[in-house]
């Protein structure tokens, strides 16, 4: 197994989201790897947890990354969160990302969970993707 491609994958996913014009129309520049100090925007996208499993084979080191992207909003109802989540999915599913190290084999949707956060109006959708990478 190799975890060495993780940073390159995270950077490429982040850059893909930041460059997506449809996503920018919905959240502006509120796409974070780390949440900023202070007040956050009403709706934002955040890179979240990652779970990685070995997928090495005879040809070399590889890994399957389960990457979570979160959409968080204080807009009433789930519609805003779902609209943003759909654009995030469109931007990432089967994206041909160029990694600084290694190679992306595929990037696919795995699952999503939509829920209220706390007792307020905050809504959160966690979208999990499967990314298969090789370390060449």
URSUL-V447826 format. One record per pair of residues at least 12 apart in sequence whose C-alpha atoms are under 10 Angstrom apart, sorted by the first residue. I is the first residue (numbers start at 1). J is the second residue. Records with the same first field share a line. If there is no record, write none. Layout:
# URSUL-V447826
I=J ; J
This chain:
# URSUL-V447826
1=52 ; 53 ; 54 ; 55 ; 56 ; 57 ; 60 ; 61 ; 62 ; 63 ; 64 ; 134 ; 135
2=52 ; 53 ; 54 ; 55 ; 56 ; 60 ; 61 ; 62 ; 63 ; 64 ; 133 ; 134 ; 135
3=52 ; 53 ; 54 ; 61 ; 62 ; 63 ; 64 ; 65 ; 133 ; 134 ; 135
4=61 ; 62 ; 63 ; 101 ; 102 ; 134 ; 135
5=61 ; 62 ; 63 ; 65 ; 99 ; 100 ; 101 ; 102 ; 103 ; 104 ; 133 ; 134 ; 135 ; 136
6=50 ; 52 ; 63 ; 64 ; 65 ; 67 ; 99 ; 101 ; 102 ; 133 ; 135
7=99 ; 100 ; 101
8=97 ; 98 ; 99 ; 100 ; 101 ; 102 ; 103 ; 104
9=65 ; 67 ; 97 ; 98 ; 99 ; 100 ; 101 ; 102 ; 103 ; 104 ; 131 ; 132 ; 133
10=33 ; 47 ; 48 ; 50 ; 67 ; 99
11=33 ; 97 ; 98 ; 99 ; 100
12=96 ; 97 ; 98 ; 99 ; 100 ; 104
13=47 ; 67 ; 69 ; 91 ; 92 ; 95 ; 97 ; 98 ; 99 ; 107
14=31 ; 32 ; 33 ; 46 ; 47 ; 69 ; 92
15=31 ; 97
16=88 ; 91 ; 92 ; 95 ; 96 ; 97 ; 98
17=29 ; 31 ; 32 ; 45 ; 47 ; 87 ; 88 ; 89 ; 91 ; 92
18=30 ; 31 ; 32 ; 45
19=91
20=87 ; 88 ; 90 ; 91 ; 92
21=87 ; 91
22=84 ; 87 ; 88 ; 90 ; 91
23=45 ; 83 ; 84 ; 85 ; 86 ; 87 ; 88 ; 90 ; 91
24=84 ; 87
25=84
26=43 ; 44 ; 80 ; 81 ; 83 ; 84 ; 87
27=41 ; 42 ; 43 ; 44 ; 45 ; 71 ; 73 ; 84
28=41 ; 43 ; 44
29=41 ; 44 ; 45
30=42 ; 43 ; 44 ; 45 ; 46
31=43 ; 44 ; 45 ; 46 ; 47 ; 70 ; 71
32=44 ; 45 ; 46 ; 47 ; 48 ; 69 ; 70
33=45 ; 46 ; 47 ; 48 ; 69
34=46 ; 47 ; 48
35=47
40=73
41=72 ; 73 ; 74
42=72 ; 73 ; 74 ; 75 ; 122
43=71 ; 72 ; 73 ; 74 ; 75 ; 80 ; 81 ; 84 ; 122 ; 123 ; 124
44=70 ; 71 ; 72 ; 73 ; 74 ; 81 ; 84 ; 124
45=69 ; 70 ; 71 ; 72 ; 73 ; 81 ; 84 ; 85 ; 88 ; 124 ; 125 ; 126
46=68 ; 69 ; 70 ; 71 ; 72 ; 126
47=67 ; 68 ; 69 ; 70 ; 71 ; 126 ; 127
48=67 ; 68 ; 69 ; 70 ; 71 ; 126 ; 127 ; 128
49=66 ; 67 ; 68 ; 69 ; 70 ; 126 ; 128
50=65 ; 66 ; 67 ; 68 ; 69 ; 128 ; 129 ; 130
51=64 ; 65 ; 66 ; 67 ; 68 ; 130
52=64 ; 65 ; 66 ; 67 ; 130 ; 131 ; 132
53=65 ; 66 ; 132
54=132 ; 133
55=132 ; 133 ; 134
56=133 ; 134 ; 135
57=134
59=134 ; 136
60=134 ; 135 ; 136
61=102 ; 133 ; 134 ; 135 ; 136
62=102 ; 103 ; 104 ; 105 ; 132 ; 133 ; 134 ; 135 ; 136
63=104 ; 131 ; 132 ; 133 ; 134 ; 135
64=105 ; 106 ; 107 ; 130 ; 131 ; 132 ; 133 ; 134
65=107 ; 128 ; 129 ; 130 ; 131 ; 132 ; 133
66=107 ; 108 ; 109 ; 110 ; 127 ; 128 ; 129 ; 130 ; 131 ; 132
67=107 ; 109 ; 110 ; 126 ; 127 ; 128 ; 129 ; 130 ; 131
68=110 ; 111 ; 112 ; 125 ; 126 ; 127 ; 128 ; 129 ; 130
69=85 ; 88 ; 89 ; 112 ; 125 ; 126 ; 127 ; 128 ; 129
70=84 ; 85 ; 88 ; 112 ; 113 ; 114 ; 124 ; 125 ; 126 ; 127 ; 128
71=83 ; 84 ; 85 ; 88 ; 114 ; 123 ; 124 ; 125 ; 126 ; 127
72=84 ; 85 ; 114 ; 115 ; 116 ; 117 ; 122 ; 123 ; 124 ; 125 ; 126
73=116 ; 117 ; 121 ; 122 ; 123 ; 124 ; 125
74=116 ; 117 ; 120 ; 121 ; 122 ; 123 ; 124
75=121 ; 122 ; 123
76=120 ; 121 ; 122 ; 123
77=116 ; 121 ; 122 ; 123
78=114 ; 115 ; 116 ; 121 ; 122 ; 123 ; 124 ; 125
79=123
80=123
81=114 ; 122 ; 123 ; 124 ; 125
82=114 ; 123 ; 124 ; 125
84=125
85=112 ; 114 ; 124 ; 125 ; 126 ; 127
86=127
88=127
89=108 ; 109 ; 127 ; 128 ; 129
90=109
92=107 ; 108 ; 109 ; 129
93=106 ; 107 ; 108 ; 109 ; 110 ; 129 ; 130 ; 131
94=106 ; 107 ; 108 ; 109 ; 131
95=107 ; 108
99=133
101=133 ; 134 ; 135 ; 136
102=133 ; 134 ; 135 ; 136
103=132 ; 133 ; 134 ; 135 ; 136
104=131 ; 132 ; 133 ; 134 ; 135
105=131 ; 132 ; 133 ; 134
106=130 ; 131 ; 132 ; 133
107=129 ; 130 ; 131 ; 132 ; 133
108=128 ; 129 ; 130 ; 131 ; 132
109=127 ; 128 ; 129 ; 130 ; 131
110=127 ; 128 ; 129 ; 130 ; 131
111=126 ; 127 ; 128 ; 129 ; 130
112=125 ; 126 ; 127 ; 128 ; 129
113=125 ; 126 ; 127 ; 128
114=126 ; 127
